[in-house]
Amino acid sequence: MKTTIKIGTKCMVLFLILATTHLVSAQMASKSYLFEEHIDQKNITHELHINDGYLVHTIYEKSPPHFITTRGGFVQVEGNRLIVDLEFNSNYENDQLKTLQIPFEQKEDALVLELKPNATFKPIASLTQALDGKWLFATRGPDTGQERRGEENPRKTLKLLMNGRFQWIAYHTDSMKFFGTGGGSFSSKDGHYTENIDFFSKDDSRVGATLKFNYELKGNDWHHTGNNSKGEPMYEIWTKRKN
C-alpha cells in the first residue's frame, strides 16, 4: 500500500509538472511583449515575439535611432527556463552563442526574464491582420516556375508579422552569418500592405520611413509588389513557414 502511495505521489508530481509546462507553453504560444530600460540617458527598447514555438528578441534605441542586436530560434519550456535553439544571432561573431537558457517567471500577463538586469516584458495588445505569421523568402516574382530557395536551404530570410509588428531577418543557419534585419509596425488589409520602420540594422537613417506595397495571397504564397526602401521596383514571393 505504501508503495502504491509513493508511486501515485510521484505520478501526480510528474503530472503537475507536465501540466504546468503545457499551460505555460500554451499561454506563450503566440504573444508579443515590450520592455524599455534606461541606461546612460539612453532609452532602449526590447521587443519580444513568441509565435508557435519560435522566439525573436530584438534590442534597439528609438531616439536617436540605433539598432543593437537581434536573435531568435525555436523555443521550448523546461521547468522555469526558456530554452532557445538559435537560428540567428546578430552578435554571434562576438559571443558564439547558439543556445540560450533564460530563467523566466510569468506574473499575470507579464513575462519576467532573468536578463541583466531582470526584465519585465509587458504584452502588446493582440491585433489580428491579414499576413500574420512566419514567412520565408522564396523567390523573385513573377511566379514563372523559377527555382525557390526552399525550407531546408540554410540561407534564409524570415519575416515575422504579428500583433501589428513586423520584422525581417536575413541569416545563414549553418555558418550563423547575419546579413541584416529591420522592423516596426505594419498594416495589411484589402491588398494593401504598409510598413513603418522603427529599426534597420544596415542604415539607422532609414528609421521613420513608411513603405507602401500591394499584396496578394495565392495558396501558401504571399506575392509582394511595390518599391523597396531605395525606391526601386520589386516583386517578391514569400511562402508560409511550415516549422
C-alpha positions in Angstrom: 0.0 0.0 0.0 2.8 2.4 0.9 4.5 1.6 -2.4 1.3 2.4 -4.3 1.0 5.7 -2.5 4.6 6.6 -3.3 4.2 5.8 -7.0 0.9 7.7 -7.1 2.6 10.7 -5.5 5.4 10.7 -8.0 3.0 10.3 -10.8 0.9 13.2 -9.5 4.0 15.4 -9.2 5.1 14.5 -12.7 1.6 15.2 -14.0 1.6 18.6 -12.3 5.0 19.5 -13.9 3.9 18.4 -17.3 0.5 20.2 -17.0 2.2 23.4 -15.8 4.8 23.2 -18.6 2.0 22.7 -21.2 0.0 25.6 -19.7 3.0 28.0 -19.8 3.7 26.9 -23.4 0.1 27.4 -24.4 0.0 30.9 -22.8 3.1 31.9 -24.7 2.2 30.2 -27.9 1.6 33.5 -29.8 2.3 36.7 -27.9 4.3 39.9 -28.3 6.0 41.8 -25.5 7.8 45.1 -24.9 10.4 46.1 -22.2 12.0 49.5 -22.0 15.1 50.3 -20.0 17.1 53.5 -19.4 20.9 53.2 -19.5 23.3 56.2 -19.5 20.5 58.5 -20.5 19.6 56.2 -23.4 16.1 54.7 -23.8 16.5 51.1 -25.0 13.6 49.1 -26.3 13.4 45.3 -26.1 10.9 43.7 -28.5 10.0 40.1 -27.9 7.8 37.9 -30.0 6.9 34.2 -29.3 5.0 32.6 -32.2 4.1 28.9 -32.1 7.3 27.7 -30.7 9.5 30.4 -32.3 11.1 33.3 -30.4 12.6 36.6 -31.7 14.2 39.1 -29.3 15.4 42.4 -30.7 17.0 45.4 -28.9 17.2 48.9 -30.4 17.2 52.6 -29.5 14.3 54.7 -30.8 15.8 58.2 -30.5 18.3 58.7 -31.9 17.6 55.5 -33.8 20.2 52.8 -33.4 20.0 49.1 -33.9 21.7 47.0 -31.2 21.1 43.3 -31.6 18.6 40.5 -32.6 18.5 36.8 -32.0 15.9 34.1 -32.4 15.0 30.5 -32.9 13.0 27.6 -31.7 11.9 27.8 -28.1 10.8 25.2 -25.5 9.8 25.5 -21.9 11.8 23.3 -19.4 10.8 24.0 -15.9 11.3 27.7 -15.2 13.6 28.2 -18.2 13.1 29.1 -21.8 15.5 27.0 -23.9 16.1 28.7 -27.3 17.9 26.8 -30.1 19.1 29.9 -32.1 18.8 30.1 -35.9 20.2 33.6 -35.9 22.3 35.8 -33.6 23.5 39.2 -34.9 26.2 39.2 -32.2 27.4 35.6 -33.0 30.9 36.7 -34.1 31.4 38.1 -30.5 29.5 35.7 -28.2 29.4 32.4 -30.3 26.0 31.7 -28.7 23.9 29.1 -30.5 21.6 28.2 -27.5 20.0 30.4 -24.8 18.8 29.2 -21.4 16.7 32.0 -19.9 15.1 31.7 -16.4 11.7 33.2 -16.5 8.5 33.8 -14.5 5.0 34.7 -15.5 3.3 37.4 -13.4 -0.3 37.7 -14.6 0.0 38.8 -18.2 3.7 39.9 -17.9 6.8 37.8 -18.6 9.8 38.4 -16.4 13.1 37.2 -17.9 16.3 36.8 -15.9 18.5 39.0 -18.1 21.0 41.7 -17.0 19.0 43.2 -15.2 15.8 41.3 -14.9 13.3 42.5 -17.4 9.6 42.6 -17.1 8.1 42.3 -20.6 4.6 43.7 -20.9 2.3 42.3 -23.6 1.5 44.2 -26.7 -2.3 44.3 -27.3 -3.4 41.5 -29.6 -4.2 42.5 -33.1 -5.1 40.1 -36.0 -4.5 41.1 -39.6 -4.0 39.5 -42.9 -0.5 38.2 -43.5 0.1 37.4 -39.8 2.5 34.6 -39.3 6.0 33.4 -40.2 7.1 33.7 -43.8 10.3 32.7 -45.7 11.5 34.4 -48.8 11.0 32.0 -51.7 12.0 33.8 -54.9 11.7 37.0 -57.0 8.5 37.3 -59.0 6.7 36.9 -61.2 6.0 33.2 -60.4 7.1 31.6 -63.7 8.4 28.3 -62.3 11.9 29.6 -61.3 13.8 27.8 -58.6 12.8 28.6 -55.0 15.1 28.9 -52.0 13.2 26.2 -50.1 12.6 25.5 -46.4 15.7 23.4 -46.0 18.1 26.0 -47.5 20.4 27.3 -44.8 20.3 30.8 -46.4 17.1 32.2 -45.1 15.2 35.5 -44.9 12.5 35.2 -42.3 9.6 37.7 -42.0 7.5 37.6 -38.8 4.3 39.5 -38.7 2.1 39.6 -35.5 0.2 42.0 -33.4 0.8 44.9 -35.7 4.6 44.4 -35.6 6.8 43.1 -38.4 10.5 42.1 -38.6 12.6 40.5 -41.4 15.9 38.8 -40.7 18.4 37.5 -43.2 20.9 34.9 -42.0 22.6 31.6 -42.6 21.8 28.7 -40.2 25.0 26.7 -40.8 27.5 29.4 -40.5 25.4 31.7 -38.3 26.3 34.6 -40.5 24.0 37.5 -40.0 23.1 39.7 -43.0 20.7 42.2 -41.7 17.3 43.0 -40.1 14.6 45.6 -40.0 11.2 46.1 -38.4 8.5 48.2 -37.0 4.7 48.5 -37.3 2.6 47.3 -40.2 -0.9 47.1 -41.6 -2.3 44.7 -44.1 -5.8 44.9 -45.5 -7.6 44.6 -48.8 -4.5 44.0 -50.8 -2.6 47.0 -49.3 0.4 46.5 -47.1 2.3 49.3 -45.2 5.4 49.2 -43.2 6.6 51.9 -40.7 10.3 51.3 -40.0 11.4 51.5 -36.3 14.8 49.9 -36.6 17.1 48.9 -39.5 20.5 47.3 -38.9 22.1 48.4 -42.1 21.2 52.1 -42.0 19.7 53.9 -39.0 18.8 56.9 -41.2 16.0 54.7 -42.8 14.2 54.7 -39.5 10.9 56.7 -39.7 10.3 55.8 -43.3 6.9 54.5 -44.4 6.8 52.0 -47.3 3.6 51.0 -49.1 3.1 47.9 -51.1 0.5 45.7 -52.7 0.0 42.1 -51.7 -1.9 39.1 -53.0 -2.3 35.7 -51.3 -2.1 32.6 -53.5 -2.3 29.4 -51.5 0.6 29.5 -49.1 2.3 32.2 -51.1 2.4 36.0 -50.4 3.1 38.0 -53.6 4.6 41.3 -52.5 5.0 44.2 -55.0 5.9 47.8 -54.9 9.1 49.8 -54.4 11.8 48.9 -51.8 13.4 51.2 -49.3 15.7 52.6 -52.1 12.7 53.4 -54.3 13.4 50.6 -56.7 10.6 48.4 -58.1 10.4 45.0 -56.5 8.4 41.8 -56.8 8.9 39.2 -54.0 7.3 35.9 -53.3 7.2 34.7 -49.7 5.8 31.4 -48.5 4.3 30.4 -45.1 6.9 28.7 -42.9 6.0 25.1 -42.0 8.1 24.8 -38.9 
